[in-house]
């Protein structure tokens, strides 16, 4: 009898653990940004930004390694701060882009490195090329959003990529091949 109760308790515990799964969070487009910068001829650092994009995080607070993230955005949403620069980026010198071309990232693995940190490996697709990229990520905070009154999560991440890996190496090394990426996102628990 004791063995049966113990087995039932273990089965219930296993079932409870199995039932816990990542929960879907969707990005808050108004509070999510991706900044990028590169060195211009050694004279300055040039900045650009993506904002207003879509994505989702399958977030498992109990087992962050079981989480995942996917984001995509139209290249046309890139903000460079100068229309002539944006127009040049869209030419054959760089993207040779159409209006509907997208940039996307989809995680393939998450390695927890600390209490609130992780390395997120994923596939970055840019300019028709897909390459693995590792994001150094930090969970800023989770909790109930004070105005939305629903679960919310905030993350920051950084990475460095080489433009030339994505067939965008024009003018390197004078314009740096390395592009630094800084990401800050907020995500809200999706409605059931």
PABAZA-375454 format. One line per 10 residues: number of its first residue (from 1); their letters; for each residue x, y, z of N, C-alpha, C, CB. Coordinates in nm, 2 decimals. Atoms other than C-alpha are relative to their C-alpha. Glycine has a CB too. Example, Ala and Ser with C-alpha at 12.3 -4.5 7.8 and 13.67 -1.06 7.14 Angstrom:
REM residues 2
1) as) 0.09 -0.12 0.00 1.23 -0.45 0.78 0.09 0.12 0.00 -0.10 0.00 0.12  -0.09 -0.11 0.00 1.37 -0.11 0.71 -0.08 0.11 0.08 0.04 0.05 -0.14
REM end
This chain:
REM residues 192
1) xxxxxxxxxx) 0.08 -0.12 0.00 0.00 0.00 0.00 0.09 0.13 0.00 -0.09 0.00 0.12  -0.09 -0.11 0.00 0.28 0.24 0.09 0.07 0.02 -0.13 0.10 -0.01 0.11  -0.07 -0.01 0.13 0.46 0.16 -0.23 -0.10 0.06 -0.11 0.05 -0.14 -0.05  0.10 -0.05 0.10 0.14 0.23 -0.43 -0.03 0.15 0.02 -0.14 -0.08 0.02  0.01 -0.15 -0.02 0.09 0.57 -0.26 0.12 0.08 -0.04 -0.03 0.02 0.15  -0.12 -0.07 0.05 0.45 0.66 -0.32 0.01 0.01 -0.15 0.12 -0.07 0.06  0.00 0.00 0.15 0.42 0.56 -0.68 -0.10 0.10 -0.06 -0.03 -0.14 -0.05  0.11 -0.09 0.05 0.10 0.76 -0.72 0.05 0.14 0.02 -0.13 -0.02 0.08  -0.05 -0.13 -0.02 0.27 1.06 -0.56 0.11 0.04 -0.10 0.05 0.01 0.15  -0.10 -0.03 0.09 0.57 1.04 -0.78 -0.06 0.02 -0.14 0.10 -0.12 -0.01
11) xxxxxxxxxx) 0.06 -0.02 0.13 0.35 1.00 -1.09 -0.07 0.13 -0.01 -0.10 -0.12 -0.02  0.06 -0.13 -0.01 0.15 1.30 -0.98 0.10 0.11 -0.02 -0.09 0.02 0.12  -0.11 -0.10 0.01 0.47 1.50 -0.93 0.05 0.01 -0.14 0.11 -0.03 0.10  -0.06 0.00 0.14 0.60 1.39 -1.27 -0.10 0.07 -0.09 0.03 -0.14 -0.04  0.10 -0.06 0.09 0.27 1.48 -1.43 -0.01 0.15 0.01 -0.14 -0.06 0.03  0.00 -0.14 -0.02 0.27 1.82 -1.27 0.12 0.07 -0.06 0.00 0.03 0.15  -0.12 -0.05 0.07 0.63 1.88 -1.39 -0.02 0.00 -0.15 0.12 -0.08 0.05  0.02 0.01 0.14 0.54 1.76 -1.73 -0.10 0.11 -0.05 -0.05 -0.14 -0.04  0.10 -0.09 0.04 0.24 1.99 -1.74 0.05 0.15 -0.01 -0.12 0.00 0.10  -0.06 -0.14 0.01 0.46 2.30 -1.67 0.07 0.01 -0.13 0.10 0.02 0.12
21) xxxxxxxxxx) -0.06 -0.02 0.13 0.55 2.43 -2.01 0.02 0.15 -0.02 -0.09 -0.06 -0.11  -0.02 -0.14 0.03 0.68 2.75 -2.16 -0.14 0.07 -0.03 0.09 0.02 -0.12  0.12 -0.08 0.03 0.41 3.02 -2.18 0.03 0.10 -0.11 -0.05 0.07 0.13  -0.03 -0.09 0.11 0.37 3.24 -2.48 -0.02 0.15 0.04 -0.10 -0.03 -0.11  0.00 -0.15 -0.02 0.46 3.61 -2.45 0.02 0.06 -0.14 0.11 0.04 0.10  -0.02 -0.07 0.13 0.43 3.85 -2.74 0.07 0.13 0.03 -0.14 0.02 -0.07  -0.07 -0.12 -0.02 0.65 4.15 -2.79 -0.09 0.12 0.01 0.11 0.02 -0.11  0.06 -0.13 0.00 0.53 4.49 -2.69 0.08 0.09 -0.10 0.00 0.06 0.15  -0.07 -0.06 0.11 0.62 4.66 -3.01 0.04 0.15 0.03 -0.08 0.01 -0.13  -0.03 -0.14 -0.04 0.61 5.01 -2.85 0.12 0.01 0.10 -0.12 0.06 0.06
31) xxxxxxxxxx) -0.11 -0.01 -0.09 0.88 4.92 -2.60 0.11 -0.10 -0.03 -0.05 -0.02 0.14  -0.10 0.10 0.05 1.11 4.69 -2.80 0.08 0.06 -0.11 -0.06 -0.14 -0.04  -0.09 -0.07 0.10 1.41 4.82 -2.99 0.12 -0.09 -0.02 0.04 0.14 0.05  -0.13 0.06 0.04 1.71 4.67 -3.17 0.09 0.12 -0.05 -0.02 -0.12 -0.10  -0.09 -0.10 0.04 2.00 4.92 -3.20 0.12 -0.07 -0.06 0.04 0.09 0.12  -0.12 0.05 0.06 2.30 4.86 -3.42 0.10 0.12 -0.02 -0.02 -0.08 -0.13  -0.10 -0.10 0.03 2.63 5.05 -3.46 0.12 -0.06 -0.07 0.03 0.08 0.13  -0.12 0.04 0.07 2.94 5.04 -3.67 0.09 0.12 -0.01 -0.03 -0.06 -0.14  -0.10 -0.11 0.01 3.26 5.25 -3.70 0.00 0.05 -0.15 0.14 -0.05 0.05  -0.01 -0.06 0.13 3.27 5.49 -3.99 0.13 0.07 -0.02 -0.12 0.10 -0.02
41) xxxxxxxxxx) -0.13 -0.06 0.04 3.62 5.55 -4.12 0.09 0.04 0.11 -0.02 0.11 -0.09  -0.07 -0.03 -0.12 3.75 5.57 -3.77 -0.03 0.14 0.06 0.15 0.00 -0.03  0.04 -0.13 -0.04 3.59 5.91 -3.74 -0.12 0.00 0.10 -0.03 0.09 -0.12  0.12 0.00 -0.08 3.25 5.82 -3.58 -0.06 -0.13 0.02 -0.10 0.10 -0.06  0.08 0.12 -0.02 3.02 5.56 -3.46 -0.14 0.03 -0.06 -0.01 -0.05 0.15  0.12 -0.02 0.06 2.71 5.54 -3.68 -0.11 -0.10 0.06 0.00 -0.01 -0.15  0.11 0.07 -0.07 2.38 5.42 -3.52 -0.12 -0.02 -0.09 -0.04 0.07 0.13  0.13 0.03 0.07 2.06 5.26 -3.66 -0.09 -0.07 0.10 0.02 -0.08 -0.13  0.10 0.06 -0.09 1.75 5.11 -3.51 -0.11 -0.07 -0.07 -0.05 0.11 0.10  0.13 0.06 0.04 1.46 4.88 -3.56 -0.09 0.01 0.12 0.02 -0.16 -0.04
51) xxxxxxxxxx) 0.10 -0.01 -0.11 1.14 4.93 -3.36 -0.13 -0.03 -0.07 0.00 0.15 0.06  0.13 0.03 0.05 0.78 4.84 -3.39 -0.01 -0.14 -0.06 -0.04 0.10 -0.10  0.00 0.13 0.06 0.86 4.48 -3.49 -0.08 -0.10 0.08 0.14 -0.05 -0.02  0.08 0.11 -0.06 0.68 4.15 -3.40 0.09 -0.11 0.04 -0.11 -0.04 -0.09  -0.07 0.13 -0.04 0.79 3.84 -3.22 -0.07 -0.06 0.12 0.14 0.03 0.03  0.06 0.07 -0.12 0.72 3.60 -2.94 0.11 -0.07 0.07 -0.11 -0.10 -0.04  -0.09 0.08 -0.09 0.90 3.44 -2.65 -0.09 -0.11 0.06 0.06 0.10 0.11  0.06 0.11 -0.07 0.80 3.10 -2.53 0.08 -0.01 0.13 -0.01 -0.14 -0.08  -0.08 -0.03 -0.12 0.90 3.17 -2.17 -0.03 -0.10 0.11 -0.03 0.14 0.05  0.01 0.10 -0.10 0.96 2.90 -1.91 0.08 0.06 0.12 0.05 -0.14 -0.04
61) xxxxxxxxxx) -0.07 -0.06 -0.11 1.05 3.08 -1.58 0.07 -0.11 0.09 -0.10 0.08 0.08  -0.05 0.11 -0.08 1.11 2.75 -1.40 0.12 -0.06 -0.06 -0.10 -0.10 0.03  -0.11 0.06 0.07 1.34 2.62 -1.67 0.03 0.08 -0.12 -0.04 -0.15 -0.04  -0.02 -0.10 0.11 1.47 2.91 -1.88 0.06 -0.07 -0.13 0.09 0.11 0.05  -0.06 0.06 0.11 1.67 2.67 -2.10 -0.10 -0.06 -0.10 0.10 -0.11 0.04  0.11 0.05 0.08 1.34 2.54 -2.23 -0.08 0.11 -0.07 -0.10 -0.09 0.08  0.06 -0.11 0.06 1.24 2.88 -2.35 0.05 0.02 -0.15 0.03 0.13 0.08  -0.04 -0.03 0.14 1.26 3.01 -2.71 -0.04 0.14 -0.03 -0.05 -0.11 -0.10  0.03 -0.14 0.05 1.24 3.34 -2.90 0.00 0.00 -0.15 0.09 0.11 0.06  0.00 -0.03 0.14 1.15 3.44 -3.25 -0.05 0.14 -0.03 -0.08 -0.11 -0.08
71) xxxxxxxxxx) 0.02 -0.14 0.03 1.15 3.78 -3.40 0.01 0.02 -0.15 0.09 0.10 0.08  -0.02 -0.04 0.14 1.10 3.92 -3.75 -0.05 0.14 -0.02 -0.08 -0.10 -0.10  0.04 -0.13 0.03 1.08 4.26 -3.90 0.03 0.04 -0.14 0.08 0.10 0.09  -0.03 -0.05 0.14 1.06 4.43 -4.24 0.13 0.08 0.00 -0.12 0.07 -0.06  -0.12 -0.08 0.01 1.39 4.57 -4.35 -0.04 0.15 -0.02 0.09 -0.05 -0.12  0.05 -0.14 0.03 1.19 4.88 -4.45 -0.02 0.08 0.13 -0.12 0.00 -0.08  0.02 -0.07 -0.13 1.14 4.95 -4.07 0.13 0.05 0.06 -0.07 -0.10 0.09  -0.13 -0.05 -0.05 1.51 5.02 -4.03 0.00 0.15 0.00 0.12 -0.06 -0.08  -0.01 -0.15 -0.01 1.57 5.38 -3.91 0.15 0.03 0.01 -0.08 0.05 0.13  -0.14 -0.04 0.00 1.91 5.53 -3.99 0.03 0.14 0.04 0.06 -0.03 -0.14
81) xxxxxxxxxx) -0.02 -0.14 -0.04 1.85 5.89 -3.90 0.03 0.09 -0.12 0.10 0.01 0.10  -0.03 -0.08 0.12 1.93 6.00 -4.26 -0.05 -0.07 -0.12 0.15 0.03 -0.01  0.07 0.07 0.11 1.71 5.92 -4.55 0.10 -0.05 -0.11 -0.11 0.09 -0.06  -0.09 0.03 0.11 2.00 5.92 -4.80 0.08 -0.13 0.04 0.10 0.11 -0.03  -0.07 0.12 -0.04 2.18 5.65 -4.59 -0.09 -0.12 -0.01 0.05 0.02 0.15  0.10 0.10 0.01 1.87 5.44 -4.57 -0.01 -0.04 -0.15 -0.14 0.04 0.06  0.01 0.03 0.14 1.83 5.47 -4.95 0.12 -0.07 -0.05 -0.03 0.13 -0.08  -0.12 0.07 0.04 2.19 5.37 -5.00 0.00 -0.15 0.05 0.13 0.07 0.05  0.01 0.14 -0.05 2.14 5.06 -4.78 -0.09 -0.09 -0.08 -0.05 0.00 0.15  0.09 0.08 0.08 1.86 4.95 -5.00 0.05 -0.03 -0.15 -0.14 0.07 -0.01
91) xxxxxxxxxx) -0.05 0.02 0.14 2.07 4.96 -5.32 0.09 -0.13 -0.01 0.09 0.12 -0.04  -0.08 0.12 0.02 2.29 4.69 -5.47 0.13 0.00 0.07 0.03 -0.02 -0.15  -0.12 0.00 -0.09 2.58 4.81 -5.26 -0.02 -0.08 0.12 0.04 0.15 0.03  0.03 0.07 -0.12 2.41 4.65 -4.97 -0.11 -0.10 -0.01 -0.03 0.10 0.11  0.11 0.10 -0.01 2.07 4.48 -4.94 -0.07 -0.02 -0.14 -0.10 0.05 0.09  0.07 0.01 0.12 1.93 4.54 -5.29 -0.14 -0.05 0.03 0.07 -0.10 -0.10  0.12 0.06 -0.06 1.61 4.50 -5.10 -0.13 0.05 -0.06 0.00 0.05 0.15  0.13 -0.03 0.04 1.25 4.49 -5.19 -0.08 0.05 0.12 -0.08 -0.13 -0.06  0.08 -0.06 -0.11 0.98 4.65 -4.97 -0.04 -0.10 0.10 -0.13 0.07 -0.06  0.05 0.10 -0.09 0.87 4.32 -4.82 0.12 -0.09 0.06 -0.10 -0.08 -0.06
101) xxxxxxxxxx) -0.11 0.08 -0.05 1.22 4.18 -4.73 0.01 0.01 0.15 0.14 0.04 -0.07  0.00 0.00 -0.14 1.25 4.08 -4.37 0.14 -0.05 0.06 -0.11 -0.10 0.06  -0.11 0.05 -0.09 1.52 4.02 -4.10 -0.07 -0.08 0.10 0.08 0.12 0.06  0.06 0.08 -0.11 1.45 3.74 -3.86 0.11 -0.07 0.08 -0.09 -0.11 -0.07  -0.08 0.08 -0.09 1.60 3.56 -3.56 -0.09 -0.10 0.06 0.07 0.09 0.11  0.07 0.11 -0.07 1.49 3.22 -3.42 0.10 -0.08 0.08 -0.07 -0.09 -0.11  -0.09 0.07 -0.09 1.65 3.07 -3.12 0.01 -0.15 -0.03 -0.03 0.02 0.14  -0.01 0.14 0.01 1.79 2.72 -3.14 0.05 -0.07 0.13 0.11 -0.04 -0.11  -0.05 0.05 -0.13 1.94 2.68 -2.79 0.01 0.11 0.10 0.13 -0.08 -0.01  -0.02 -0.10 -0.10 1.95 2.86 -2.46 0.08 -0.06 0.11 -0.13 0.06 0.06
111) xxxxxxxxxx) -0.08 0.05 -0.11 2.23 2.81 -2.21 0.00 0.10 0.11 0.15 -0.02 -0.05  0.00 -0.09 -0.11 2.17 2.96 -1.87 0.14 0.02 0.06 -0.10 -0.06 0.11  -0.13 -0.03 -0.05 2.48 3.13 -1.74 0.01 0.06 0.14 0.07 0.09 -0.10  0.00 -0.06 -0.13 2.37 3.29 -1.42 -0.15 0.01 0.04 0.06 0.14 0.00  0.14 -0.01 -0.05 2.06 3.38 -1.21 -0.09 0.07 -0.10 0.01 0.08 0.13  0.09 -0.07 0.09 1.93 3.62 -1.47 0.07 0.02 -0.14 -0.03 0.14 0.05  -0.07 -0.02 0.13 2.16 3.57 -1.77 0.01 -0.13 -0.07 0.15 0.04 0.03  -0.01 0.12 0.09 2.19 3.33 -2.06 0.06 0.04 -0.13 -0.15 -0.06 -0.02  -0.05 -0.02 0.14 2.35 3.28 -2.40 -0.11 -0.06 -0.08 0.14 -0.07 -0.02  0.10 0.05 0.09 2.08 3.25 -2.66 0.06 -0.02 -0.14 -0.12 0.10 -0.01
121) xxxxxxxxxx) -0.05 0.03 0.13 2.20 3.08 -2.98 -0.12 -0.01 -0.09 0.09 -0.13 0.00  0.11 0.01 0.10 1.99 3.12 -3.29 0.04 0.03 -0.14 -0.11 0.10 0.04  -0.03 -0.02 0.14 1.97 3.16 -3.66 -0.05 0.14 -0.04 -0.08 -0.11 -0.09  0.03 -0.14 0.05 1.98 3.52 -3.79 0.00 -0.01 -0.15 0.11 0.10 0.05  0.01 -0.01 0.14 1.85 3.56 -4.14 0.00 0.14 -0.05 -0.13 -0.08 -0.05  -0.02 -0.14 0.04 1.96 3.88 -4.31 0.06 0.00 -0.14 0.10 0.07 0.10  -0.04 -0.01 0.13 2.00 3.96 -4.67 0.00 -0.13 -0.07 0.14 0.06 -0.01  0.02 0.13 0.06 1.89 3.61 -4.77 0.10 -0.10 0.05 0.02 0.01 -0.15  -0.10 0.09 -0.06 2.17 3.45 -4.56 -0.03 -0.03 0.14 0.15 0.06 -0.01  0.03 0.04 -0.14 2.12 3.25 -4.24 0.13 -0.05 0.06 -0.11 -0.11 0.00
131) xxxxxxxxxx) -0.12 0.03 -0.07 2.40 3.23 -3.99 -0.03 -0.01 0.15 0.12 0.10 -0.03  0.02 0.00 -0.15 2.42 3.13 -3.62 0.06 0.12 0.07 0.06 -0.13 0.06  -0.04 -0.12 -0.07 2.45 3.42 -3.38 -0.03 -0.04 0.15 -0.08 0.13 -0.04  0.02 0.02 -0.14 2.49 3.41 -3.00 -0.03 0.13 0.07 0.12 -0.07 0.07  0.04 -0.12 -0.07 2.31 3.67 -2.79 0.04 -0.02 0.15 -0.15 0.03 -0.01  -0.02 0.00 -0.14 2.43 3.75 -2.44 -0.12 0.07 0.06 0.14 0.08 0.04  0.13 -0.05 -0.04 2.10 3.80 -2.27 -0.01 0.01 0.15 -0.11 -0.09 -0.05  0.03 -0.02 -0.14 1.97 3.93 -1.94 -0.14 0.02 0.02 0.08 0.12 0.06  0.14 -0.02 -0.04 1.63 3.90 -1.78 0.00 0.12 0.09 -0.06 -0.13 0.07  0.00 -0.12 -0.09 1.56 4.24 -1.64 -0.10 -0.01 0.11 -0.03 0.13 -0.09
141) xxxxxxxxxx) 0.11 0.00 -0.10 1.23 4.18 -1.46 -0.11 -0.08 -0.06 -0.04 0.14 0.04  0.13 0.06 0.03 0.92 3.97 -1.46 -0.10 0.05 0.11 0.00 -0.16 -0.01  0.10 -0.04 -0.10 0.59 4.06 -1.29 -0.12 0.06 -0.07 0.06 0.10 0.10  0.13 -0.06 0.05 0.25 4.22 -1.33 0.03 0.14 -0.05 -0.11 -0.01 0.10  -0.02 -0.13 0.05 0.26 4.52 -1.55 -0.10 0.09 0.07 -0.03 0.01 -0.16  0.08 -0.08 -0.08 0.12 4.81 -1.34 -0.12 0.06 -0.07 0.08 0.10 0.07  0.11 -0.06 0.07 -0.11 4.94 -1.61 -0.08 -0.10 -0.07 0.05 0.11 -0.10  0.07 0.10 0.08 -0.19 4.64 -1.82 -0.06 -0.11 0.09 0.10 -0.07 -0.10  0.05 0.10 -0.10 -0.25 4.42 -1.51 0.01 -0.14 -0.06 -0.14 0.03 0.04  -0.02 0.14 0.05 -0.11 4.11 -1.68 0.15 -0.03 0.01 -0.05 -0.02 -0.14
151) xxxxxxxxxx) -0.14 0.03 -0.01 0.22 3.92 -1.66 0.09 0.06 -0.12 0.02 -0.15 0.00  -0.09 -0.07 0.09 0.51 4.10 -1.83 0.15 -0.04 0.02 -0.01 0.16 0.01  -0.14 0.04 -0.02 0.88 4.03 -1.89 0.08 0.10 -0.08 0.03 -0.15 -0.04  -0.09 -0.09 0.08 1.17 4.25 -2.00 0.14 -0.06 -0.01 0.01 0.13 0.07  -0.13 0.06 0.03 1.50 4.14 -2.15 0.09 0.10 -0.08 -0.01 -0.13 -0.08  -0.10 -0.07 0.08 1.82 4.30 -2.28 0.10 -0.10 -0.06 0.08 0.11 0.09  -0.10 0.10 0.06 2.08 4.13 -2.51 0.09 0.08 -0.08 -0.07 -0.11 -0.08  -0.10 -0.06 0.08 2.39 4.21 -2.70 0.06 -0.11 -0.09 0.11 0.08 0.08  -0.07 0.09 0.09 2.58 4.05 -2.99 0.08 0.09 -0.10 -0.10 -0.09 -0.08  -0.08 -0.06 0.11 2.84 4.13 -3.26 -0.01 -0.09 -0.12 0.14 0.03 0.05
161) xxxxxxxxxx) 0.01 0.08 0.13 2.80 4.02 -3.62 0.10 0.06 -0.10 -0.14 -0.02 -0.05  -0.08 -0.05 0.11 3.02 4.06 -3.93 -0.09 0.02 -0.12 0.11 -0.10 -0.03  0.08 -0.03 0.12 2.85 4.23 -4.22 0.03 -0.09 -0.11 0.02 0.15 -0.04  -0.04 0.09 0.11 3.05 4.02 -4.46 -0.06 -0.14 0.00 0.15 0.00 0.00  0.06 0.13 -0.01 2.90 3.70 -4.33 -0.14 0.00 -0.07 -0.02 -0.04 0.15  0.13 -0.01 0.06 2.57 3.83 -4.48 0.00 0.07 -0.13 -0.10 0.07 0.10  -0.02 -0.06 0.13 2.71 3.95 -4.81 -0.03 0.15 0.00 -0.09 -0.07 -0.10  0.02 -0.14 -0.02 2.70 4.31 -4.68 0.13 0.07 0.03 -0.10 0.03 0.11  -0.13 -0.05 -0.04 3.07 4.38 -4.66 0.06 0.11 -0.07 0.10 -0.11 0.00  -0.04 -0.11 0.08 3.09 4.67 -4.89 0.07 0.11 0.08 -0.12 0.07 -0.08
171) xxxxxxxxxx) -0.08 -0.10 -0.06 3.36 4.93 -4.80 0.07 -0.04 0.13 -0.09 0.12 0.04  -0.08 0.05 -0.11 3.51 4.71 -4.52 0.15 0.00 -0.05 -0.05 -0.14 0.05  0.01 -0.03 -0.14 3.75 4.76 -4.35 -0.02 0.14 0.04 0.12 -0.06 0.07  0.01 -0.15 -0.03 3.71 5.14 -4.38 -0.13 0.03 0.08 0.00 0.08 -0.13  0.12 0.01 -0.09 3.35 5.10 -4.26 0.01 -0.13 0.06 -0.13 0.03 -0.09  -0.03 0.12 -0.08 3.38 4.84 -3.99 -0.09 -0.12 -0.05 -0.01 0.02 0.14  0.08 0.12 0.03 3.28 4.49 -4.08 -0.08 -0.04 0.12 0.10 -0.12 -0.04  0.07 0.03 -0.12 3.18 4.44 -3.72 -0.12 0.09 0.03 0.09 0.00 0.12  0.12 -0.08 -0.03 2.83 4.56 -3.63 -0.04 -0.05 0.14 -0.12 -0.02 -0.10  0.04 0.02 -0.14 2.74 4.58 -3.26 -0.15 0.01 0.01 0.07 0.09 0.10
181) xxxxxxxxxx) 0.14 0.00 -0.01 2.38 4.49 -3.17 -0.04 0.01 0.14 -0.06 -0.13 -0.07  0.06 -0.01 -0.13 2.19 4.60 -2.86 -0.15 -0.01 -0.01 0.05 0.14 0.07  0.14 0.03 0.00 1.85 4.47 -2.79 -0.07 0.02 0.13 -0.03 -0.15 -0.04  0.08 -0.02 -0.12 1.59 4.57 -2.53 -0.15 -0.03 -0.04 0.02 0.14 0.07  0.14 0.03 0.03 1.24 4.41 -2.54 -0.08 -0.01 0.13 0.00 -0.13 -0.08  0.10 0.04 -0.10 0.93 4.39 -2.33 -0.10 -0.09 -0.07 -0.07 0.13 0.06  0.09 0.09 0.06 0.69 4.11 -2.38 -0.11 -0.03 0.10 0.07 -0.14 -0.03  0.12 0.02 -0.09 0.34 4.05 -2.24 -0.05 -0.14 -0.02 -0.11 0.10 -0.03  0.06 0.13 0.02 0.18 3.72 -2.17 -0.12 0.00 -0.09 -0.05 -0.06 0.14  0.10 0.00 0.10 -0.04 3.63 -2.46 -0.14 -0.04 0.06 0.03 -0.10 -0.12
191) xx) 0.14 0.04 -0.04 -0.42 3.61 -2.41 -0.03 -0.14 -0.04 -0.10 0.10 -0.05  0.03 0.15 0.02 -0.54 3.25 -2.39 -0.10 -0.01 -0.12 -0.06 -0.07 0.12
REM end
